[in-house]
Amino acid sequence: MCYKLRREEKKLKRKAVLVSIDGLGDRPIHELGARTPLEAAVTPTLDAMASEGVVGLVDPYAPGIPCGTDVGHLCMLGYDPKEVYSGRGPIEAMGAGLEIFPGDVAFRCNFATVDNNGIVQDRRAGRINQGVTELAGILDNITLNENVIANFAPATEHRAVLVLRGVGLSPHVSDSDPGGKNEGMAIQPIRPLDATEAALKTARALEQYLAIARELLNQHPINKQRIMSGLLPANTILTRSGGIVTHCIPLKERFDGIRCAAVSGEITVQAIAKMTGMKTFIHPGITGSYDFNGQLKASAALELLHDNDLVLVHVKATDLAGHDGRWDAKKTIIEQIDKMVEGIKANSPPDTLIAITADHSTPCEVGEHSGDPVPVVIWGKGVRVDKQVTYGETSCSLGGLGRITGKDFFHILIDLMGFSKKLGA
Ligand SMILES: [Zn+2]
């Protein structure tokens, strides 16, 4: 009988909701009595989960290494960014809806304004936000020398993405974007950053593309109209953050057919979700800004749980508050997230696991991502309970999960869900 029970338990699979609170981790804040925003926030649901579950600290990649949102989420989903990530370009391209394939090289772009001497007058072309789709349309699907195809798509406001496709391309080329201040710097020529034929070929293709783009943009009626109206024309493209698209094995292939979905209002996280084979849930009411709709996110997650094993729910607002140094806002947002999690917890199918963590810390005193570890809690049936009774940076440092990496965290969650593969016979 006991033997049979054990056998059945081995086949047991559980669903899980993974809540990613962007930039959650913080440092003690004087005005909060030397507590972090999470520790100062009133969070009855998160604390109950800590009390009934297990907590710990997660270094998304490694101790003391700050991660971007893209890399932090890849780590949290058990990927090694060194294997699947080579720059921001491919993530942005995916977020903008461009189809990309392994070997493509993608760049982040700005529509910008340059004068006749190649001096950047405005890196954002007067923050152009009208006519961008038409301008992007004339720059898309251009065949270059050496059988390179260029695809181009608009992103948000003055931003866009460029994808070069061809045999033997490299991301190791310099940016045409001079960066720095918004004006007065010369547009930079594209240089190969190593001596490989691939870098040389990519630099040639990109230079040719940018010259064609300048010509097409200068002639375009939208820009002529902008000049007549006293607006800055979007007469050039600045490129940066080139990255090569690598093959990313989807989660369902890595973990026994696991079905995954993501709820996020932010393009970066939506792109990571697509890249890892998650279904993405997009709704105009679900945003990546301060006014995130927690109740809508909770109901979307619950709906997705019907047909999926793992649902990622992402909230960006905490990170924005960290960047803005607004510890009071961060505390309030965490309290709203507590209510969102309460809704998920109360209405999930029986035995659903809930894990809560973050992609990186964004301490209010820094206003940027830091290498501080992030708190984690895992709650649900089968979880070994530790002695911690609150969810906060300090209590998590004493928890049963100890101090682990993002990849460790995901493997632990996957194992609790019953989707792990045994090592050895
Ligand atoms: Zn982030």
Residues whose N, C-alpha, C, O or C-beta is under 5 A from the ligand:
A	BS01	ZN	D22 G23 G68 T69 D319 D359
